[in-house]
Amino acid sequence: MSTVEQSFGNSGRILILAAGLCGAAGVALSAAAAHLGGAFVSTAASFLLMHAPVFLATGLLGANRILRVGSLVLLVGLLLFCGDLLARDFLGSRLFPLSAPIGGTLLIAGWLVIAASALGRARS
């Protein structure tokens, strides 16, 4: 197996792991929001649940490098965005200044890279 194939395999495993963790966290946070309240918790739960299938599909299929990179950018953005929202509700302060806007921008960028991956050549 070449180094390139190993890196694709590793990113695929990371994305599948992220899918499972995002799904579990999304369900747990949905329950917390229902019982404890918190608008930010509910928003974070929704974002985690809506992105979990993307990571699973990309991790399993990952047609090309651009798609995988876009998914990893999406993951970093999701962690920053949701991390900031959860820090606000649970810690009473931000994760760090501008973490939610940076995370949101990375989410948008990740989706655009995923869209651009459709224009790239498929791996053989």
C-alpha positions as a Python dict, from the first residue, in 0.01 Angstrom:
ca = {
    (1, 'M'): (0, 0, 0),
    (2, 'S'): (145, 336, -99),
    (3, 'T'): (175, 636, 132),
    (4, 'V'): (-104, 810, -60),
    (5, 'E'): (-334, 510, -14),
    (6, 'Q'): (-251, 500, 357),
    (7, 'S'): (-333, 871, 398),
    (8, 'F'): (-668, 816, 223),
    (9, 'G'): (-735, 520, 452),
    (10, 'N'): (-644, 719, 763),
    (11, 'S'): (-859, 1017, 668),
    (12, 'G'): (-1144, 779, 590),
    (13, 'R'): (-1115, 625, 936),
    (14, 'I'): (-1099, 970, 1096),
    (15, 'L'): (-1413, 1076, 911),
    (16, 'I'): (-1601, 758, 1009),
    (17, 'L'): (-1493, 811, 1371),
    (18, 'A'): (-1608, 1173, 1346),
    (19, 'A'): (-1944, 1056, 1207),
    (20, 'G'): (-2004, 829, 1503),
    (21, 'L'): (-1894, 1087, 1758),
    (22, 'C'): (-2097, 1366, 1595),
    (23, 'G'): (-2404, 1145, 1582),
    (24, 'A'): (-2371, 1037, 1946),
    (25, 'A'): (-2297, 1391, 2066),
    (26, 'G'): (-2586, 1527, 1860),
    (27, 'V'): (-2833, 1286, 2016),
    (28, 'A'): (-2701, 1347, 2368),
    (29, 'L'): (-2708, 1723, 2321),
    (30, 'S'): (-3060, 1707, 2177),
    (31, 'A'): (-3171, 1532, 2495),
    (32, 'A'): (-2985, 1787, 2708),
    (33, 'A'): (-3149, 2074, 2520),
    (34, 'A'): (-3494, 1918, 2567),
    (35, 'H'): (-3445, 1869, 2940),
    (36, 'L'): (-3218, 2156, 3036),
    (37, 'G'): (-3291, 2416, 2771),
    (38, 'G'): (-3026, 2625, 2606),
    (39, 'A'): (-3062, 2765, 2257),
    (40, 'F'): (-2693, 2718, 2183),
    (41, 'V'): (-2701, 2351, 2287),
    (42, 'S'): (-2994, 2287, 2055),
    (43, 'T'): (-2819, 2458, 1763),
    (44, 'A'): (-2497, 2264, 1824),
    (45, 'A'): (-2695, 1938, 1840),
    (46, 'S'): (-2864, 2014, 1509),
    (47, 'F'): (-2534, 2095, 1339),
    (48, 'L'): (-2371, 1779, 1472),
    (49, 'L'): (-2660, 1559, 1360),
    (50, 'M'): (-2683, 1713, 1013),
    (51, 'H'): (-2310, 1674, 946),
    (52, 'A'): (-2263, 1319, 1083),
    (53, 'P'): (-2397, 1149, 765),
    (54, 'V'): (-2165, 1362, 551),
    (55, 'F'): (-1860, 1237, 741),
    (56, 'L'): (-1982, 877, 722),
    (57, 'A'): (-2045, 893, 347),
    (58, 'T'): (-1716, 1066, 276),
    (59, 'G'): (-1524, 828, 499),
    (60, 'L'): (-1676, 525, 327),
    (61, 'L'): (-1676, 653, -31),
    (62, 'G'): (-1424, 940, -44),
    (63, 'A'): (-1411, 953, -422),
    (64, 'N'): (-1119, 1193, -447),
    (65, 'R'): (-869, 1390, -244),
    (66, 'I'): (-1060, 1717, -286),
    (67, 'L'): (-1370, 1557, -130),
    (68, 'R'): (-1169, 1432, 167),
    (69, 'V'): (-1000, 1769, 219),
    (70, 'G'): (-1338, 1943, 205),
    (71, 'S'): (-1474, 1703, 464),
    (72, 'L'): (-1180, 1761, 695),
    (73, 'V'): (-1225, 2140, 661),
    (74, 'L'): (-1592, 2084, 742),
    (75, 'L'): (-1494, 1885, 1051),
    (76, 'V'): (-1261, 2156, 1184),
    (77, 'G'): (-1528, 2419, 1121),
    (78, 'L'): (-1789, 2209, 1299),
    (79, 'L'): (-1564, 2160, 1601),
    (80, 'L'): (-1496, 2533, 1630),
    (81, 'F'): (-1855, 2642, 1570),
    (82, 'C'): (-2020, 2387, 1799),
    (83, 'G'): (-1740, 2411, 2054),
    (84, 'D'): (-1799, 2784, 2088),
    (85, 'L'): (-2177, 2744, 2119),
    (86, 'L'): (-2141, 2475, 2384),
    (87, 'A'): (-1880, 2674, 2575),
    (88, 'R'): (-2125, 2965, 2589),
    (89, 'D'): (-2401, 2752, 2743),
    (90, 'F'): (-2192, 2524, 2966),
    (91, 'L'): (-1898, 2748, 3063),
    (92, 'G'): (-2057, 3089, 3031),
    (93, 'S'): (-1784, 3216, 2798),
    (94, 'R'): (-1662, 3178, 2443),
    (95, 'L'): (-1420, 2908, 2334),
    (96, 'F'): (-1191, 3188, 2213),
    (97, 'P'): (-1259, 3519, 2036),
    (98, 'L'): (-1408, 3471, 1688),
    (99, 'S'): (-1418, 3092, 1718),
    (100, 'A'): (-1783, 3069, 1604),
    (101, 'P'): (-1736, 3299, 1301),
    (102, 'I'): (-1414, 3119, 1204),
    (103, 'G'): (-1589, 2784, 1244),
    (104, 'G'): (-1887, 2903, 1041),
    (105, 'T'): (-1660, 3031, 767),
    (106, 'L'): (-1479, 2696, 758),
    (107, 'L'): (-1816, 2518, 738),
    (108, 'I'): (-1907, 2726, 432),
    (109, 'A'): (-1562, 2672, 281),
    (110, 'G'): (-1580, 2298, 345),
    (111, 'W'): (-1914, 2271, 167),
    (112, 'L'): (-1776, 2471, -127),
    (113, 'V'): (-1471, 2242, -148),
    (114, 'I'): (-1705, 1941, -141),
    (115, 'A'): (-1901, 2098, -428),
    (116, 'A'): (-1575, 2161, -616),
    (117, 'S'): (-1477, 1796, -570),
    (118, 'A'): (-1744, 1707, -826),
    (119, 'L'): (-1534, 1889, -1085),
    (120, 'G'): (-1214, 1693, -1006),
    (121, 'R'): (-1107, 1365, -1155),
    (122, 'A'): (-1212, 1050, -975),
    (123, 'R'): (-943, 824, -831),
    (124, 'S'): (-898, 498, -1012),
}
